[in-house]
Amino acid sequence: MNLQFWKGIMIVCVLLLAVLGISAVTVETDSATFVITVLAALHLLAAMAIISSFFYFDWDPFEPFRPD
């Protein structure tokens, strides 16, 4: 498993979540944009949880697809 790739993806997710959090301050809570902001944040948090499980369990989800 290429840990550097997954670390890079994790850093991108953290940066995108930070930008989303900063921009969420300007969004009205009763708007459709707020709903999309929350859904995007949940998507990023789910991706970060999955990537964290790759690190914690030392799991390579693409191992069965690699040639021997």
Secondary structure by P-SEA (a helix, b strand, c coil): ccaaaaaaaaaaaaaaaaaaaaaccccccccaaaaaaaaaaaaaaaaaaaaaaaaaaccccccccccc
